[in-house]
Amino acid sequence: MTPCLGDGLVVRRLVIRSRDVVFFKGVIEASEGLAAVFAEHGGDLTVAAPVSRAPELDAVLGELCVELGAVRVDS
């Protein structure tokens, strides 16, 4: 089941190195409204996107996780 954050949004959680947060946010924000990134603390991130863009978000996150050594912690 896809976790939802409000009406029409999905949420993904991941942990990355603190030094990679700015790069990660830059990639996501440059992806034409794909998602918004919220930093809990350090490298604990929450990413929210429209449900309609969930497949695209998952593909981008998959590539970034491999590149940055990030770990998804979605429930």
C-alpha positions as CSV (number, residue, x, y, z in Angstrom):
1,M,0.0,0.0,0.0
2,T,1.3,3.5,-0.9
3,P,1.6,5.7,2.2
4,C,-0.4,8.9,1.7
5,L,0.1,12.4,3.0
6,G,-3.1,14.3,2.7
7,D,-5.3,14.2,-0.4
8,G,-3.6,13.1,-3.5
9,L,0.0,13.0,-2.1
10,V,2.3,10.1,-1.5
11,V,5.3,10.1,0.9
12,R,8.6,8.4,0.7
13,R,11.2,8.4,3.5
14,L,14.9,7.8,3.2
15,V,18.2,8.3,5.0
16,I,21.2,9.7,3.3
17,R,24.5,11.1,4.4
18,S,24.1,14.7,5.6
19,R,26.6,15.9,3.1
20,D,24.4,14.6,0.2
21,V,21.2,16.4,1.3
22,V,21.8,19.6,-0.7
23,F,22.6,17.6,-3.9
24,F,19.6,15.4,-3.4
25,K,17.2,18.3,-2.9
26,G,18.7,20.0,-6.0
27,V,18.0,17.0,-8.2
28,I,14.4,16.6,-6.9
29,E,13.6,20.3,-7.1
30,A,15.0,20.5,-10.6
31,S,12.7,17.7,-11.8
32,E,9.8,20.0,-12.8
33,G,7.6,19.8,-9.8
34,L,8.1,16.1,-9.1
35,A,8.2,16.4,-5.4
36,A,9.0,18.4,-2.3
37,V,11.8,17.4,0.1
38,F,11.6,17.9,3.9
39,A,14.7,17.3,6.1
40,E,13.8,16.0,9.5
41,H,17.3,16.2,10.8
42,G,20.6,15.5,9.2
43,G,20.0,13.0,6.4
44,D,16.5,11.8,7.4
45,L,14.3,13.0,4.6
46,T,10.7,12.9,3.7
47,V,9.7,13.3,0.1
48,A,6.1,14.2,-0.9
49,A,4.7,14.0,-4.4
50,P,1.3,13.9,-6.2
51,V,-0.1,10.3,-6.4
52,S,0.0,10.6,-10.2
53,R,3.8,11.0,-10.2
54,A,4.5,8.2,-7.7
55,P,6.0,5.8,-10.4
56,E,8.3,8.6,-11.7
57,L,9.3,9.5,-8.1
58,D,10.1,5.9,-7.3
59,A,12.3,5.6,-10.4
60,V,14.2,8.8,-9.5
61,L,14.6,7.7,-5.9
62,G,15.8,4.3,-6.9
63,E,18.6,5.9,-9.1
64,L,19.5,8.4,-6.4
65,C,19.7,5.7,-3.7
66,V,22.1,3.7,-5.7
67,E,24.2,6.8,-6.6
68,L,24.3,8.2,-3.1
69,G,24.1,5.0,-1.0
70,A,20.8,6.1,0.5
71,V,18.4,3.7,2.2
72,R,14.6,3.9,1.8
73,V,12.8,3.5,5.0
74,D,9.2,3.6,3.8
75,S,6.8,1.7,6.0
